[in-house]
């Protein structure tokens, strides 16, 4: 893979949240999934910036649903993982596994 083809850590986390949430993948649940599973606080602006970047790379797609009264007439923007995103996620995970291959337990050095 060329330089820039690998996903960053937060990009991987966001893609995994989208994958887990399936049909309910929009901003707030994505942010909550990240916080629940990683214990890491995620600013909603950072989540949306990452979603926009991933969509620009062709890794996810989005669509806007009809506005709802419960949201004050605002619509939700839903995200879906594309095959290219799944491949990028697999390649990035594989790169990390390859880098760790053959290392003794690095966590015991602390």
Secondary structure, DSSP 8 states (H G I E B T S, - for coil): --TT-S--HHHHHHHHHHHHHGGG-BHHHHHHHHHHHH-----HHHHHHHHHHHHHTTSEEEEE----GGGTT---EEEEE-HHHHHHHHHHHHHHHHHHTT---GGGG-
